[in-house]
Amino acid sequence: MNDEIFARGFKLVEYIYDNPNKLGLHRIKEVGNGLGPKHWTGKQWLVDQLSEHIFMQDIHVAAGWLGLTSYLLRKEFPDNRITNSDIDSGCKLMGESLFYDYNINFETRDTVLNVPQCEVYVNTSIEHIIQKQVEHILTHLQPDTTVALQSNNYYSVEDHVNCSKDLNEFINKTQLNEV
């Protein structure tokens, strides 16, 4: 975890609170959750696992929310092109506010309808999209794309529509050639 990013998170919360019509006060909770210890731990684990599989490639973090995964990837891969996208336009503003000096391209994009053409595709929010959409994305990526997916078994969130009870169920759902 990084004190500087937490300080930026507090500034972002103040901005949201002072300008509720721009993003909505519900975003305060998102910033708190998105920079919470469990997110840092899970995203850092992913970056550590990817470190032996990524070289000078174009990385696309889909459904990247606040940009924490992109930030951690940038710290590990300072020279790679990193794009962080989310269908929610507010995420672009929040990500740019938190990570403005980390050379991350933030964009608003529906990556189900507009699958990115990249060499490395990362999505740590698979639980938020139905399995048929996950399959659509996987079949529309370029051949030989390195794919990193994360989900969870946290069924109690209303928009978690594609959780997996365990790793085996998750692996069986994704049907990737190599895990």
C-alpha positions in Angstrom: 0.0 0.0 0.0 1.2 3.5 -0.8 0.7 6.5 1.5 0.8 8.9 -1.4 -2.0 7.1 -3.2 -4.1 7.0 0.0 -3.5 10.8 0.4 -4.8 11.3 -3.2 -7.7 9.1 -2.3 -8.6 11.4 0.5 -8.3 14.4 -1.8 -10.6 12.7 -4.3 -13.1 12.0 -1.5 -13.1 15.7 -0.6 -13.6 16.6 -4.2 -16.5 14.3 -4.5 -18.0 15.6 -1.3 -17.6 19.2 -2.3 -19.0 18.5 -5.9 -21.7 15.9 -5.4 -23.4 16.7 -8.7 -20.2 15.8 -10.7 -19.9 12.2 -9.6 -22.4 11.5 -6.8 -21.8 11.0 -3.2 -21.9 7.2 -3.6 -18.5 7.4 -5.1 -17.0 8.2 -1.7 -17.7 4.6 -0.7 -16.2 3.4 -4.0 -12.9 5.2 -3.3 -12.8 3.7 0.2 -13.5 0.1 -1.1 -11.3 0.5 -4.2 -8.2 1.4 -2.3 -8.9 -1.0 0.6 -6.3 -3.6 1.8 -8.1 -6.6 0.2 -8.1 -4.9 -3.2 -4.4 -4.0 -2.9 -3.5 -7.6 -1.9 -5.5 -9.3 -4.7 -4.2 -6.9 -7.4 -0.6 -7.1 -6.2 -0.8 -10.9 -6.2 -2.0 -10.7 -9.8 0.8 -8.4 -10.9 3.4 -10.6 -9.1 2.0 -13.7 -11.0 2.1 -11.8 -14.3 5.6 -10.5 -13.9 7.1 -13.6 -15.6 4.7 -13.5 -18.5 4.7 -9.8 -19.6 7.5 -8.2 -21.6 7.2 -5.0 -23.7 3.5 -5.6 -24.5 0.5 -3.4 -24.8 -1.6 -4.1 -21.6 -5.3 -3.4 -21.4 -7.0 -3.5 -18.0 -10.7 -3.9 -18.7 -13.3 -3.0 -16.0 -10.4 -1.3 -14.3 -12.6 0.8 -12.0 -10.3 3.3 -10.2 -7.1 2.1 -11.9 -5.4 0.3 -9.0 -4.4 -2.7 -11.1 -3.1 -0.4 -13.8 -1.1 1.5 -11.2 0.5 -1.7 -9.8 1.2 -2.9 -13.3 2.9 0.5 -14.1 5.1 0.2 -11.1 6.2 -3.3 -12.2 6.4 -2.5 -16.0 7.5 1.1 -16.3 7.9 1.0 -20.1 4.8 -0.9 -21.2 1.7 0.8 -22.7 -1.1 0.5 -20.1 -4.7 1.4 -20.8 -7.3 1.3 -18.0 -10.9 1.2 -19.2 -14.3 1.0 -17.5 -17.8 1.3 -18.9 -18.5 3.8 -16.1 -17.4 7.3 -17.2 -16.9 8.4 -13.6 -14.0 5.9 -13.3 -12.0 7.8 -15.8 -12.1 11.0 -13.8 -11.4 9.2 -10.5 -8.5 7.1 -12.0 -6.9 10.2 -13.6 -7.2 12.0 -10.2 -5.5 9.2 -8.3 -2.8 8.2 -10.9 -2.4 11.3 -13.0 1.4 11.1 -13.1 1.8 7.3 -13.8 1.4 7.4 -17.6 -1.8 5.3 -17.7 -4.3 5.9 -20.4 -7.8 6.0 -18.9 -10.8 5.6 -21.1 -14.5 5.0 -21.0 -15.2 1.8 -22.9 -17.6 -1.2 -22.9 -15.1 -4.0 -23.4 -17.8 -6.5 -24.1 -19.1 -4.6 -27.1 -15.7 -3.1 -28.0 -13.1 -5.8 -27.2 -9.7 -4.3 -27.0 -7.0 -5.5 -29.4 -4.0 -5.8 -27.1 -1.2 -8.3 -26.2 -2.2 -8.6 -22.6 -5.8 -8.5 -21.4 -6.5 -8.1 -17.7 -10.0 -8.2 -16.1 -10.2 -8.5 -12.3 -14.0 -8.0 -12.3 -15.3 -11.1 -14.1 -17.9 -11.5 -11.3 -19.7 -8.4 -12.7 -20.4 -9.8 -16.2 -22.4 -12.9 -17.2 -20.4 -15.9 -18.4 -21.7 -15.5 -22.0 -20.1 -12.0 -22.1 -16.8 -13.4 -20.7 -16.8 -16.0 -23.5 -17.5 -13.3 -26.1 -14.5 -11.3 -24.9 -12.2 -14.4 -24.9 -13.3 -15.3 -28.5 -12.7 -11.8 -29.8 -9.3 -11.2 -28.4 -6.3 -11.5 -30.8 -4.8 -15.0 -30.9 -2.0 -15.5 -28.4 -3.2 -12.7 -26.2 -2.0 -13.2 -22.6 -5.2 -13.2 -20.5 -5.4 -12.6 -16.7 -8.8 -12.9 -15.1 -9.9 -12.6 -11.5 -13.3 -13.2 -9.9 -14.4 -14.1 -6.4 -16.9 -16.1 -4.4 -18.6 -13.1 -2.8 -22.2 -13.8 -3.8 -23.9 -11.3 -1.5 -23.3 -8.3 -3.8 -26.3 -7.8 -6.0 -24.3 -7.1 -9.2 -22.0 -10.1 -8.7 -23.7 -12.2 -11.4 -20.8 -14.5 -12.2 -19.0 -15.7 -9.0 -17.3 -19.0 -8.7 -17.4 -21.1 -5.6 -13.7 -22.1 -6.0 -10.8 -22.0 -8.4 -11.7 -25.3 -10.1 -15.2 -23.9 -11.0 -13.6 -20.7 -12.3 -11.0 -22.5 -14.4 -13.8 -24.8 -15.9 -15.9 -21.7 -16.8 -13.1 -19.9 -18.6 -12.0 -22.8 -20.8 -8.6 -21.3 -21.5 -6.1 -23.4 -23.3 -3.4 -22.9 -20.7 -3.8 -21.9 -17.0 
